[in-house]
Structures are given as structure tokens and as C-alpha cells.
Amino acid sequence: AETLGWSFLAVIPYTEVSKTWLEQTLSAPELVIFLGVVQRVNNAVVDGCKQLEQWLGENGVKGGQIPDPGLLGTKVGVPA
């Protein structure tokens, strides 16, 4: 999570990537490789997650109240 930010864990499509696979199947070195691949092939998601993490704030990431719960809007470029 430190590689891509904690919000990345919230947007993983668990219908495609199961929590069990991430938490129990992958070793720590394999997880680092997986996160590196995600970052390399889908940088738009990484950028979106960083924006989500900024919007949530440190308290929101920890499960607390979101400082300014206005609408979150993001614009990311989609590779052609």
C-alpha cells in the first residue's frame, strides 16, 4: 500500500483480484512486483488514488470523519 497509497486498496476490483489472493497467496516480494506492474500499466488509477487519498485526508484514511465531505471529482487521462 505504501507503494501506491492506502486508497489503492479501496479501489481494487475484488471481482477480478480477490482479497485472498492479495493477502494469502502472494509473498511479500510477489506483492511488490504486482504493485509495480499496476503502477506501470495503469498509471491513471494510481493518479486517481492519490487524489482520493488527498480528499479523504489522514483522518479519513484511518476511518475517521472526512474533513471536507464535498464531492470528489477527478480527471485522469485514459491511454489510447
N, C-alpha and C positions, 0 to 999 in steps of 0.2 A: 504494500500500500504506500509506503514511503516513496517508492519509485514514481508512481502516478498520482498520488494523493489519495486520501481516505475516501473521497466521494466516488472514486472509480469503483470501489467495491459495491456501492449502492446502485450502479447502473449496469452491472453485468447482467446480460440476459440469461437468467438461470434455466430457461428452456433450452438454451444452446450450450451453456457451460455450467455444469452442476456444482453446487457448493461442496458436495462430497469430493468431486474431482479436484477442486482447488485446495480443499482443506486436508484431505487424507491421501489422495493418490499422488500428488506432486511432491517431490522432495524440495527442499529449500533452493538448491541450485536450479532445478527444473522450473520452479515458480519465477525465479529471476529471469530465466530465458523466456518464459511465456510473457511476462510483463514487458520485456524488451521488444518482443515481436509485436505485441499490441501497440506499443508506442511507435514502432516503425511503420506499421501498415495502416494504422487508424489514428493519426495524429489529431484529427478533428474531435474525436471522443476525448482525447487527453486534454485538449484545449477547453472543451465544454465542461469537463470535470473540474478543471482548475477554476473556471468561472463559478460553478456550483459551490465549490468549497469556499470561495471568497464570499458568495452570497450568504451561505449558511453561517459563516463566522466560526471562530473556535468553539464557542459555546454550543452552537447548533450542530457542529460535527460531533460533539460529545453527547448529543441527545437532549440538550437544553433548549431554551427558548431562542428563536431566531431574532436577532437584533432588529431588523427592518423587514418584516414579512411581506414586502411588496412583491409584485410579480417578478419572476426571474425570466429574463429574456436573453437569448444568446444567438449570436450569428457566427456560424462556422462555415468555412469553405468546404465544399464536397468535391473530392478529387474526380476529375473527368475520366 
